[in-house]
């Protein structure tokens, strides 16, 4: 049986150039922005980093940590799973092109941005809904990108390992760039939340939309 090929940006080792790697930087920055927004504004949980959420859930189960975080973590986990399932369905069953799948993510993030901009959501249900929208969007992004743009432990591990063995390639500069991009995206959201709180949720949507409208890149093999 043939295995469906997930859409992917070209790998750094495949002669990557700026137009092939910039889209990955934009999505990585969007991931950092979305997680920073969820953590700072929704309730100290993550929209895309599910490993961190599992740790928070374990801490909460012992009675430690912030009150009510368990409910938010479960919401994020379930919503992220829904996003992954939707991404898989759109890609494999519906065979939607990548720009259309990214548009789905943009719509979800934009909806969250509008809800936040209309006024701070004080109710538990309102914040849970906003978190769910953001986490579903991150699940879609995580499923349709075979090159990691919203989970970076493996990326960091591989990069440091190659550095220790002095086997860095030209493309590893772009791999390091993805790590820098996620930090920059998170910093941009944190600064926006401080200076213009109503726009704190907008950065992720703008970054993904910029990626969607960017010049298409080719496909690649194995991500790094």
N, CA and C of each residue as an Amber inpcrd file, in Angstrom:
protein
   672
   0.8440000  -1.1910000   0.0000000   0.0000000   0.0000000   0.0000000
   0.8800000   1.2430000   0.0000000   0.5450000   2.1780000  -0.8340000
   1.3370000   3.4090000  -0.9120000   1.0860000   4.2680000   0.3120000
   2.1440000   4.9040000   0.7820000   2.0510000   5.7900000   1.9380000
   1.9210000   7.2200000   1.4790000   0.9650000   7.9300000   2.0410000
   0.7630000   9.3240000   1.6580000   1.9750000  10.1490000   2.0400000
   2.3810000  11.0290000   1.1560000   3.5240000  11.8970000   1.4130000
   3.0270000  13.2140000   1.9630000   3.5350000  13.5840000   3.1240000
   3.1180000  14.8390000   3.7310000   3.8150000  15.9930000   3.0500000
   3.1300000  17.1210000   2.8520000   3.7760000  18.2620000   2.2620000
   4.9000000  18.7490000   3.1450000   6.0150000  19.0880000   2.5430000
   7.1710000  19.4660000   3.3330000   7.9790000  20.5230000   2.6330000
   8.6170000  21.3660000   3.4270000   9.5690000  22.2990000   2.8700000
  10.8690000  21.5450000   2.5940000  11.6900000  22.0210000   1.6730000
  12.9380000  21.3460000   1.3960000  13.8340000  21.3010000   2.6190000
  14.5600000  20.1900000   2.7470000  15.4620000  20.0370000   3.8760000
  16.6850000  20.9080000   3.7060000  17.3280000  21.3020000   4.8250000
  18.4810000  22.1730000   4.7280000  19.6130000  21.5830000   3.9250000
  19.6960000  20.2560000   3.8850000  20.7930000  19.6570000   3.1580000
  20.5440000  19.5360000   1.6660000  19.4020000  19.9940000   1.1780000
  19.0520000  19.8030000  -0.2180000  19.2230000  21.0740000  -1.0170000
  20.2930000  21.7960000  -0.7400000  20.5460000  23.0150000  -1.4940000
  19.5420000  24.0980000  -1.2030000  19.1560000  24.2200000   0.0620000
  18.1190000  25.1750000   0.4220000  18.5860000  26.5930000   0.2040000
  17.6930000  27.4000000  -0.3170000  17.9610000  28.8140000  -0.4840000
  16.9720000  29.6130000   0.3190000  17.1160000  30.9370000   0.3100000
  16.2440000  31.7640000   1.1410000  14.7640000  31.5300000   0.9150000
  14.3340000  31.4100000  -0.3500000  12.9010000  31.2530000  -0.5950000
  12.3990000  29.8820000  -0.1740000  13.3160000  28.9310000   0.0010000
  12.9060000  27.6030000   0.4380000  12.8100000  27.5060000   1.9530000
  13.5630000  28.3120000   2.6730000  13.6010000  28.2060000   4.1230000
  12.8480000  29.3100000   4.8560000  12.6990000  30.4740000   4.2500000
  11.9750000  31.5510000   4.9240000  10.5710000  31.1390000   5.3520000
   9.8200000  30.3830000   4.5400000   8.4920000  29.9590000   4.9850000
   8.5240000  29.1860000   6.2970000   9.5560000  28.3550000   6.4900000
   9.6690000  27.6060000   7.7390000   9.9330000  28.5300000   8.9170000
  10.7220000  29.5730000   8.6750000  10.9870000  30.5370000   9.7420000
   9.6980000  31.2480000  10.1490000   8.8690000  31.5850000   9.1690000
   7.6100000  32.2630000   9.4670000   6.6790000  31.3810000  10.2960000
   6.5780000  30.1110000   9.9390000   5.7150000  29.2110000  10.6950000
   6.2810000  28.9470000  12.0890000   7.6060000  28.8660000  12.2000000
   8.2200000  28.6890000  13.5180000   7.9430000  29.8940000  14.4030000
   8.0580000  31.0820000  13.8340000   7.7580000  32.2990000  14.5880000
   6.2860000  32.3280000  14.9980000   5.4070000  31.8690000  14.1010000
   3.9760000  31.8150000  14.4270000   3.7220000  30.8770000  15.5960000
   4.4420000  29.7690000  15.6320000   4.3030000  28.8270000  16.7390000
   4.7010000  29.4750000  18.0610000   5.8470000  30.1800000  18.0520000
   6.2670000  30.8750000  19.2650000   5.2640000  31.9280000  19.6900000
   4.7150000  32.6420000  18.7180000   3.7330000  33.6830000  19.0190000
   2.4680000  33.0840000  19.6280000   1.9880000  31.9830000  19.0700000
   0.7600000  31.3640000  19.5720000   0.9520000  30.8250000  20.9810000
   2.0950000  30.1920000  21.2330000   2.3360000  29.6530000  22.5650000
   2.5110000  30.7650000  23.5910000   3.1870000  31.8380000  23.2090000
   3.3530000  32.9630000  24.1270000   1.9970000  33.5770000  24.4720000
   1.1350000  33.7190000  23.4730000  -0.1960000  34.2740000  23.7230000
  -0.9840000  33.3840000  24.6790000  -0.9760000  32.0750000  24.4130000
  -1.7250000  31.1590000  25.2770000  -1.2020000  31.2090000  26.7070000
   0.1030000  31.2520000  26.8550000   0.6930000  31.2320000  28.1900000
   0.4310000  32.5360000  28.9380000   0.6160000  33.6580000  28.2680000
   0.5030000  34.9490000  28.9330000  -0.9400000  35.4060000  29.1370000
  -1.7820000  35.1180000  28.1570000  -3.1170000  35.7250000  28.1500000
  -4.2480000  34.7640000  28.4890000  -4.0630000  33.4890000  28.2000000
  -5.1750000  32.5500000  28.3800000  -5.0770000  31.8010000  29.7060000
  -3.8590000  31.5410000  30.1790000  -3.8050000  30.8550000  31.4690000
  -2.6300000  29.9440000  31.6830000  -1.4370000  30.3540000  31.3120000
  -0.2020000  29.6320000  31.6140000  -0.2280000  28.1780000  31.1670000
  -0.7210000  27.9670000  29.9590000  -0.6130000  26.6810000  29.2760000
  -0.1270000  26.9750000  27.8640000   0.1580000  25.9330000  27.1150000
   0.6810000  26.1010000  25.7650000  -0.3450000  25.6440000  24.7260000
  -0.3020000  26.2860000  23.5720000  -1.2070000  25.9110000  22.4860000
  -0.6120000  24.8470000  21.5790000   0.7230000  24.7660000  21.5220000
   1.3530000  23.8210000  20.6100000   2.3690000  22.9010000  21.2450000
   2.9030000  23.2500000  22.3920000   3.9240000  22.4260000  23.0490000
   3.2240000  21.4500000  23.9940000   2.8600000  20.2930000  23.4660000
   2.0810000  19.3560000  24.2610000   2.9180000  18.6600000  25.3290000
   4.2220000  18.5400000  25.1250000   5.0750000  17.9650000  26.1670000
   5.0140000  18.8240000  27.4270000   5.1340000  20.1310000  27.2440000
   5.0310000  21.0380000  28.3770000   3.6770000  20.9530000  29.0510000
   2.6290000  20.7990000  28.2660000   1.2900000  20.6840000  28.8440000
   1.1380000  19.4070000  29.6690000   1.7280000  18.3250000  29.2140000
   1.6540000  17.0720000  29.9740000   2.3640000  17.2150000  31.3120000
   3.4850000  17.9260000  31.3090000   4.2000000  18.1790000  32.5660000
   3.3220000  19.0160000  33.4960000   2.6890000  20.0570000  32.9450000
   1.8070000  20.9000000  33.7550000   0.6370000  20.0970000  34.3170000
   0.1280000  19.1590000  33.5130000  -0.9840000  18.3260000  33.9790000
  -0.5420000  17.4440000  35.1390000   0.6550000  16.8990000  35.0370000
   1.1760000  16.0600000  36.1120000   1.3750000  16.8610000  37.3900000
   1.9070000  18.0840000  37.2420000   2.0940000  18.9510000  38.4090000
   0.7630000  19.2640000  39.0560000  -0.2290000  19.5530000  38.2280000
  -1.5540000  19.8840000  38.7450000  -2.1760000  18.7020000  39.4760000
  -1.9180000  17.4880000  38.9940000  -2.4920000  16.3000000  39.6090000
  -1.9930000  16.1010000  41.0360000  -0.8310000  16.6540000  41.3480000
  -0.2930000  16.5410000  42.7050000  -0.8050000  17.6430000  43.6280000
  -1.5930000  18.5590000  43.0770000  -2.1070000  19.6550000  43.8640000
  -1.2490000  20.8980000  43.8280000  -0.1480000  20.8280000  43.0970000
   0.7390000  21.9850000  42.9670000   0.3580000  22.7750000  41.7250000
   1.0040000  23.9000000  41.5300000   0.7640000  24.7060000  40.3440000
  -0.4410000  25.6080000  40.4980000  -0.7440000  26.3430000  39.4360000
  -1.8280000  27.3200000  39.4500000  -3.1810000  26.6320000  39.4940000
  -4.1130000  27.2310000  40.2110000  -5.4570000  26.6700000  40.3220000
  -6.1630000  26.6750000  38.9640000  -6.7820000  25.5590000  38.6130000
  -7.5530000  25.4620000  37.3810000  -6.7470000  25.1470000  36.1440000
  -5.4280000  24.9450000  36.2870000  -4.6090000  24.7290000  35.0960000
  -4.9260000  23.3870000  34.4430000  -5.3620000  22.4130000  35.2270000
  -5.6450000  21.0880000  34.6650000  -6.7110000  21.1580000  33.5770000
  -7.7700000  21.9250000  33.8280000  -8.8400000  22.0540000  32.8350000
  -8.3150000  22.6880000  31.5580000  -7.4800000  23.7050000  31.6950000
  -6.9270000  24.3620000  30.5150000  -5.9860000  23.4320000  29.7530000
  -5.2140000  22.6460000  30.4940000  -4.3030000  21.7100000  29.8330000
  -5.0950000  20.6620000  29.0570000  -6.1150000  20.1120000  29.6770000
  -6.9350000  19.1020000  28.9870000  -7.5870000  19.7050000  27.7470000
  -8.0590000  20.9480000  27.8690000  -8.6460000  21.6310000  26.7150000
  -7.6370000  21.7460000  25.5810000  -6.4150000  22.1540000  25.9190000
  -5.3830000  22.3040000  24.9020000  -5.0230000  20.9690000  24.2680000
  -4.9050000  19.9340000  25.0760000  -4.5470000  18.6100000  24.5480000
  -5.6130000  18.0980000  23.5920000  -6.8720000  18.1920000  24.0080000
  -7.9620000  17.7070000  23.1570000  -8.0640000  18.5310000  21.8730000
  -7.9560000  19.8490000  22.0070000  -8.0660000  20.7100000  20.8270000
  -6.9160000  20.4720000  19.8650000  -5.7190000  20.3070000  20.3920000
  -4.5800000  20.0190000  19.5240000  -4.8040000  18.7100000  18.7700000
  -5.3250000  17.7130000  19.4770000  -5.6290000  16.4420000  18.8240000
  -6.6540000  16.5940000  17.7100000  -7.6640000  17.4220000  17.9420000
  -8.6550000  17.6990000  16.8930000  -7.9770000  18.3410000  15.6910000
  -7.0670000  19.2890000  15.9470000  -6.3560000  19.9350000  14.8490000
  -5.5210000  18.9580000  14.0410000  -4.8320000  18.0500000  14.7380000
  -4.0350000  17.0320000  14.0430000  -4.9220000  16.1500000  13.1790000
  -6.0530000  15.7200000  13.7500000  -6.9750000  14.8720000  12.9960000
  -7.5260000  15.6010000  11.7760000  -7.8750000  16.8760000  11.9350000
  -8.3780000  17.6590000  10.8030000  -7.3000000  17.8390000   9.7380000
  -6.0680000  18.1070000  10.1830000  -4.9760000  18.2500000   9.2340000
  -4.7460000  16.9770000   8.4370000  -4.8020000  15.8330000   9.1310000
  -4.6230000  14.5520000   8.4450000  -5.7420000  14.3060000   7.4330000
  -6.9670000  14.6270000   7.8310000  -8.1150000  14.4270000   6.9360000
  -8.0100000  15.3240000   5.7090000  -7.6770000  16.5940000   5.9220000
  -7.5710000  17.5280000   4.8010000  -6.4770000  17.0940000   3.8260000
  -5.3840000  16.6060000   4.3900000  -4.2450000  16.2430000   3.5420000
  -4.4430000  14.9300000   2.7960000  -4.8580000  13.8800000   3.5350000
  -4.8900000  12.5360000   2.9580000  -6.2200000  12.2420000   2.2660000
  -7.3230000  12.5790000   2.9130000  -8.6310000  12.2560000   2.3500000
  -9.0970000  13.2950000   1.3350000  -9.0220000  14.5480000   1.7030000
  -9.5080000  15.6070000   0.8160000  -8.4540000  16.0610000  -0.1890000
  -7.1860000  15.7890000   0.1210000  -6.0610000  16.1610000  -0.7470000
  -6.0510000  17.6590000  -1.0540000  -6.2890000  18.4450000  -0.0230000
  -6.2290000  19.8810000  -0.1990000  -4.7890000  20.3340000  -0.3820000
  -4.5530000  21.3380000  -1.2060000  -3.1940000  21.8730000  -1.3470000
  -2.7790000  22.6010000  -0.0730000  -1.4760000  22.7240000   0.1000000
  -0.9420000  23.3390000   1.3150000  -1.4910000  24.7380000   1.5820000
  -1.5910000  25.6350000   0.5870000  -2.1290000  26.9750000   0.8860000
  -3.5380000  26.9430000   1.4660000  -4.3500000  25.9920000   1.0350000
  -5.7160000  25.9000000   1.5540000  -5.7020000  25.4090000   2.9970000
  -4.8380000  24.4430000   3.2910000  -4.7360000  23.9640000   4.6670000
  -4.2110000  25.0580000   5.5850000  -3.2530000  25.8320000   5.0900000
  -2.7590000  26.9490000   5.8860000  -3.8350000  28.0170000   6.0810000
  -4.6980000  28.1770000   5.0840000  -5.8030000  29.1270000   5.2190000
  -6.7190000  28.7180000   6.3600000  -6.9330000  27.4180000   6.5310000
  -7.7380000  26.9390000   7.6510000  -7.1130000  27.3750000   8.9750000
  -5.8000000  27.2430000   9.0700000  -5.1000000  27.6860000  10.2770000
  -5.2490000  29.1930000  10.4780000  -5.1210000  29.9460000   9.3960000
  -5.2480000  31.4000000   9.4870000  -6.6400000  31.7890000   9.9850000
  -7.6650000  31.1280000   9.4730000  -9.0420000  31.4370000   9.8830000
  -9.2160000  31.1910000  11.3840000  -8.6910000  30.0800000  11.8690000
  -8.8040000  29.7710000  13.2960000  -8.0780000  30.8040000  14.1480000
  -6.8570000  31.1360000  13.7570000  -6.0810000  32.1100000  14.5230000
  -6.6930000  33.5010000  14.4590000  -7.2360000  33.8430000  13.3000000
  -7.8750000  35.1550000  13.1520000  -9.1340000  35.2400000  14.0060000
  -9.8930000  34.1600000  14.0420000 -11.0870000  34.1400000  14.8940000
 -10.7070000  34.3670000  16.3520000  -9.6310000  33.7090000  16.7840000
  -9.1590000  33.9250000  18.1450000  -8.6960000  35.3480000  18.3780000
  -8.0320000  35.9210000  17.3740000  -7.5590000  37.3040000  17.4850000
  -8.7210000  38.2800000  17.6410000  -9.7720000  38.0520000  16.8690000
 -10.9470000  38.9330000  16.9290000 -11.6250000  38.8250000  18.2910000
 -11.7730000  37.5950000  18.7760000 -12.3970000  37.4060000  20.0840000
 -11.6160000  38.1220000  21.1760000 -10.3000000  38.0180000  21.1060000
  -9.4630000  38.6690000  22.1160000  -9.5140000  40.1860000  21.9800000
  -9.5190000  40.6670000  20.7500000  -9.5150000  42.1130000  20.5180000
 -10.8180000  42.7670000  20.9570000 -11.9150000  42.0240000  20.9390000
 -13.2010000  42.5840000  21.3320000 -13.2650000  42.8920000  22.8180000
 -12.3640000  42.3120000  23.5660000 -12.3320000  42.5900000  25.0020000
 -11.8000000  41.3980000  25.7550000 -11.1030000  41.6300000  26.8580000
 -10.5640000  40.5220000  27.6560000 -11.6580000  39.5320000  28.0320000
 -11.3820000  38.2610000  27.8640000 -12.3580000  37.2240000  28.1810000
 -12.1600000  36.8000000  29.6360000 -13.1110000  37.1810000  30.4790000
 -12.9720000  36.9130000  31.9070000 -13.5110000  35.5420000  32.3020000
 -14.4770000  35.0250000  31.5470000 -15.1010000  33.7610000  31.9370000
 -14.2020000  32.5770000  31.6220000 -14.3930000  31.5230000  32.3990000
 -13.6240000  30.2940000  32.1680000 -13.9390000  29.7190000  30.7920000
 -15.2190000  29.7190000  30.4340000 -15.6190000  29.1780000  29.1430000
 -15.0610000  29.9740000  27.9780000 -15.0560000  31.3090000  28.1080000
 -14.5200000  32.1450000  27.0390000 -13.0500000  31.9060000  26.7970000
 -12.2950000  31.8120000  27.8730000 -10.8570000  31.5670000  27.7230000
 -10.5890000  30.1520000  27.2030000 -11.4030000  29.1950000  27.6390000
 -11.2380000  27.8290000  27.1420000 -11.5120000  27.7690000  25.6380000
 -12.5300000  28.4950000  25.1950000 -12.8230000  28.5260000  23.7630000
 -11.7090000  29.1590000  22.9630000 -11.1480000  30.2330000  23.4770000
 -10.0370000  30.9010000  22.8040000  -8.8180000  29.9960000  22.7490000
  -8.5300000  29.3140000  23.8590000  -7.4120000  28.3670000  23.8770000
  -7.6400000  27.2400000  22.8800000  -8.8780000  26.7560000  22.8000000
  -9.1870000  25.6660000  21.8820000  -8.9550000  26.0800000  20.4310000
  -9.3800000  27.2740000  20.0630000  -9.1560000  27.7510000  18.6940000
  -7.6680000  27.7800000  18.3550000  -6.8740000  28.2960000  19.2860000
  -5.4320000  28.4090000  19.0400000  -4.7770000  27.0370000  18.9730000
  -5.1800000  26.1420000  19.8730000  -4.5790000  24.8080000  19.8870000
  -4.9700000  23.9860000  18.6570000  -6.2160000  24.1210000  18.2000000
  -6.6160000  23.4250000  16.9690000  -5.7440000  23.9050000  15.8000000
  -5.5300000  25.2170000  15.7270000  -4.6880000  25.7710000  14.6610000
  -3.2760000  25.2110000  14.7260000  -2.7150000  25.1050000  15.9270000
  -1.3670000  24.5520000  16.0690000  -1.3330000  23.0630000  15.7270000
  -2.4220000  22.3530000  16.0180000  -2.4890000  20.9400000  15.6350000
  -2.4980000  20.7610000  14.1310000  -3.2440000  21.6220000  13.4320000
  -3.2470000  21.5850000  11.9650000  -1.8330000  21.8320000  11.4340000
  -1.1770000  22.8640000  11.9610000   0.1750000  23.1760000  11.4950000
   1.1420000  22.0360000  11.7740000   1.0410000  21.4480000  12.9670000
   1.9420000  20.3540000  13.3110000   1.7600000  19.1410000  12.4160000
   0.5340000  18.8950000  11.9600000   0.2780000  17.7010000  11.1360000
   0.6750000  17.8960000   9.6780000   0.4750000  19.0820000   9.1430000
   0.7030000  19.2540000   7.7020000   2.1340000  19.6270000   7.3750000
   2.9780000  19.8980000   8.3790000   4.3880000  20.2080000   8.1270000
   5.2330000  19.0620000   8.6120000   5.9360000  18.3970000   7.7120000
   6.8170000  17.3250000   8.1520000   8.1200000  17.8730000   8.7150000
   8.5150000  19.0780000   8.3190000   9.6440000  19.7480000   8.9600000
   9.1070000  20.4640000  10.1890000   9.6550000  20.1800000  11.3770000
   9.0420000  20.7180000  12.6070000   8.9830000  22.2390000  12.6290000
   7.8000000  22.7580000  12.9080000   7.6450000  24.2040000  13.0780000
   6.8880000  24.5460000  14.3460000   6.4920000  23.5410000  15.1290000
   5.8770000  23.8650000  16.4190000   6.2920000  22.9030000  17.5350000
   7.3340000  22.1280000  17.3000000   7.9570000  21.3440000  18.3740000
   9.4340000  21.2520000  18.0170000  10.2690000  21.6240000  18.9690000
  11.6610000  21.9100000  18.6210000  12.6950000  21.1360000  19.4300000
  12.2690000  20.2310000  20.2890000  13.2450000  19.4750000  21.0610000
  14.1300000  18.6340000  20.1490000  13.5090000  17.9540000  19.1880000
  14.2850000  17.1480000  18.2480000  15.1860000  18.0040000  17.3790000
  14.6780000  19.1700000  16.9810000  15.4800000  20.0830000  16.1700000
  16.7140000  20.5280000  16.9380000  16.5230000  20.9200000  18.2020000
  17.6520000  21.3610000  19.0280000  18.6180000  20.2180000  19.2910000
  18.0770000  19.0200000  19.5570000  18.9320000  17.8620000  19.8180000
  19.8160000  17.5470000  18.6270000  19.2150000  17.5140000  17.4350000
  19.9900000  17.2240000  16.2370000  21.0320000  18.2810000  15.9520000
  20.6680000  19.5390000  16.1510000  21.5840000  20.6350000  15.8630000
  22.7880000  20.6030000  16.7940000  22.5240000  20.4350000  18.0880000
  23.6280000  20.3930000  19.0460000  24.4880000  19.1500000  18.8270000
  23.8490000  18.0310000  18.5060000  24.6070000  16.8130000  18.2330000
  25.5520000  16.9710000  17.0530000  25.0510000  17.5940000  15.9790000
  25.9250000  17.8080000  14.8190000  27.0260000  18.8130000  15.1300000
  26.7110000  19.7950000  15.9740000  27.7380000  20.7590000  16.3670000
  28.8250000  20.0760000  17.1800000  28.4270000  19.1670000  18.0860000
  29.4110000  18.4600000  18.9050000  30.3200000  17.5790000  18.0600000
  29.7750000  17.0270000  16.9850000  30.5630000  16.1680000  16.0900000
  31.2500000  16.9510000  14.9740000  31.0670000  18.2740000  15.0040000
  31.6300000  19.1480000  13.9800000  31.1920000  18.7370000  12.5800000
  29.9110000  18.3780000  12.4970000  29.3650000  17.9370000  11.2080000
  28.2780000  18.8770000  10.7070000  28.3310000  20.1260000  11.1500000
  27.3610000  21.1090000  10.6750000  27.4540000  21.2610000   9.1690000
  26.3030000  21.3350000   8.5260000  26.2450000  21.6270000   7.0990000
  25.7560000  23.0360000   6.8660000  25.7630000  23.4490000   5.6110000
  25.3010000  24.7900000   5.2760000  23.8600000  25.0140000   5.7050000
  23.0460000  23.9950000   5.5470000  21.6410000  24.1320000   5.8920000
  21.3740000  24.2470000   7.3820000  22.3460000  23.8900000   8.2160000
  22.1190000  23.9730000   9.6580000  21.9680000  25.4100000  10.1430000
  22.4500000  26.3570000   9.3880000  22.2000000  27.7500000   9.7370000
  20.7060000  28.0500000   9.6920000  20.0120000  27.4360000   8.7320000
  18.5650000  27.6220000   8.6470000  17.8620000  26.8630000   9.7640000
  18.4030000  25.7030000  10.1600000  17.8280000  24.9680000  11.2920000
  17.9330000  25.8200000  12.5550000  19.1140000  26.4070000  12.7730000
  19.2820000  27.3180000  13.9070000  18.3380000  28.5150000  13.7810000
  18.1100000  28.9350000  12.5520000  17.1970000  30.0490000  12.3170000
  15.7870000  29.7480000  12.7830000  15.3340000  28.4910000  12.6560000
  13.9980000  28.1330000  13.1360000  13.9060000  28.2760000  14.6490000
  14.9860000  27.9160000  15.3350000  14.9960000  28.0670000  16.7920000
  14.9560000  29.5450000  17.1800000  15.7080000  30.3490000  16.4480000
  15.6970000  31.7940000  16.7160000  14.3230000  32.3760000  16.4060000
  13.7010000  31.8650000  15.3390000  12.3960000  32.3860000  14.9270000
  11.3340000  32.1370000  15.9790000  11.3510000  30.9640000  16.6110000
  10.3250000  30.6880000  17.6230000  10.4940000  31.6130000  18.8220000
  11.7570000  31.9090000  19.1550000  12.0220000  32.8540000  20.2510000
  11.5540000  34.2540000  19.8570000  11.8420000  34.6420000  18.6260000
  11.4490000  35.9760000  18.1540000   9.9250000  36.1210000  18.1210000
   9.2340000  35.0820000  17.6760000   7.7690000  35.1360000  17.6430000
   7.1740000  35.2760000  19.0290000   7.7250000  34.5250000  19.9780000
   7.2470000  34.6260000  21.3480000   7.5300000  36.0120000  21.9250000
   8.7260000  36.5480000  21.6420000   9.0880000  37.8700000  22.1390000
   8.1880000  38.9430000  21.5500000   7.8520000  38.8040000  20.2650000
   6.9800000  39.7890000  19.6180000   5.6000000  39.8090000  20.2720000
   5.0720000  38.6250000  20.5800000   3.7690000  38.5710000  21.2380000
   3.8410000  39.1460000  22.6470000   4.9060000  38.8300000  23.3680000
   5.0480000  39.3570000  24.7270000   5.1270000  40.8810000  24.7110000
   5.8840000  41.4330000  23.7540000   5.9940000  42.8890000  23.6570000
   4.6550000  43.5090000  23.2780000   3.9340000  42.8690000  22.3640000
   2.6300000  43.3780000  21.9510000   1.6380000  43.3400000  23.1070000
   1.6810000  42.2600000  23.8740000   0.7780000  42.1370000  25.0200000
   1.0270000  43.2500000  26.0410000   2.2750000  43.6670000  26.1310000
   2.6220000  44.7410000  27.0680000   2.2150000  46.1210000  26.5390000
   2.4420000  46.3310000  25.2420000   2.2200000  47.6560000  24.6640000
   0.8060000  47.8460000  24.1170000   0.2220000  46.7990000  23.5860000
  -1.1040000  46.8840000  22.9470000  -1.8360000  45.5730000  23.2160000
  -2.3420000  45.3690000  24.4100000  -2.8990000  44.0750000  24.8190000
  -3.9550000  43.5130000  23.8750000  -4.7850000  44.3670000  23.2930000
  -5.8450000  43.8730000  22.4280000  -5.3630000  43.2030000  21.1560000
  -4.1100000  43.4570000  20.7840000  -3.5590000  42.8680000  19.5630000
  -2.6340000  41.6890000  19.8450000  -2.6190000  41.2200000  21.0870000
  -1.6540000  40.1830000  21.4730000  -1.8170000  38.8880000  20.6950000
  -3.0350000  38.6030000  20.2390000  -3.2820000  37.3350000  19.5360000
  -3.0530000  37.4330000  18.0370000  -2.7350000  38.6170000  17.5460000
  -2.7040000  38.8180000  16.0940000  -1.4280000  38.3280000  15.4240000
  -0.3200000  38.2960000  16.1610000   0.9620000  38.0080000  15.5270000
   0.9830000  36.6510000  14.8380000   0.4630000  35.6240000  15.5160000
   0.4930000  34.2810000  14.9290000  -0.2830000  34.2260000  13.6190000
  -1.4770000  34.8210000  13.5960000  -2.2890000  34.8180000  12.3800000
  -1.5790000  35.5510000  11.2440000  -0.9660000  36.6870000  11.5390000
  -0.2610000  37.4520000  10.5040000   0.9230000  36.6810000   9.9440000
   1.6460000  35.9800000  10.8060000   2.8100000  35.2200000  10.3510000
   2.4070000  34.0440000   9.4550000   1.3540000  33.3320000   9.8530000
   0.9080000  32.2020000   9.0230000   0.3570000  32.6940000   7.6870000
  -0.3750000  33.8010000   7.7180000  -0.8970000  34.3460000   6.4640000
   0.2390000  34.8130000   5.5540000   1.2750000  35.3950000   6.1240000
   2.4390000  35.7840000   5.3240000   3.0690000  34.5640000   4.6780000
   3.1590000  33.4760000   5.4560000   3.6890000  32.2260000   4.8750000
   2.7910000  31.7130000   3.7580000   1.4870000  31.7830000   3.9710000
   0.5510000  31.2580000   2.9660000   0.6770000  32.0030000   1.6470000
   0.9350000  33.3050000   1.7280000   1.0250000  34.1250000   0.5270000
   2.4260000  34.1430000  -0.0690000   3.3820000  33.5140000   0.6230000
   4.7680000  33.5280000   0.1440000   4.8990000  32.6860000  -1.1130000
   5.9680000  32.9460000  -1.8340000   6.2640000  32.1850000  -3.0380000
   6.3600000  30.7080000  -2.6870000   5.6610000  29.8240000  -3.4130000
   5.6650000  28.4000000  -3.0770000   7.0640000  27.8180000  -3.1680000
   7.3430000  26.9210000  -2.2430000   8.5980000  26.1810000  -2.2870000
   8.3280000  24.7780000  -2.7590000   9.3670000  24.0960000  -3.2030000
   9.2140000  22.7400000  -3.6670000   9.0520000  21.7690000  -2.5190000
   9.0340000  20.5030000  -2.8490000   8.9110000  19.4730000  -1.8300000
  10.2920000  18.9310000  -1.4820000  10.3570000  18.2650000  -0.3730000
  11.6450000  17.7370000   0.0230000  11.5120000  16.3640000   0.5860000
  12.6240000  15.8300000   0.9680000  12.6450000  14.5370000   1.6150000
  12.6540000  14.7060000   3.1140000  13.6120000  14.0670000   3.7360000
  13.6380000  13.9760000   5.1840000  13.9490000  15.3200000   5.8390000
  13.1240000  15.7330000   6.8330000  13.3870000  16.9840000   7.5260000
  14.5120000  16.8260000   8.5240000  15.0520000  17.9910000   8.9310000
  16.0950000  17.9550000   9.9430000  15.6330000  18.7350000  11.1410000
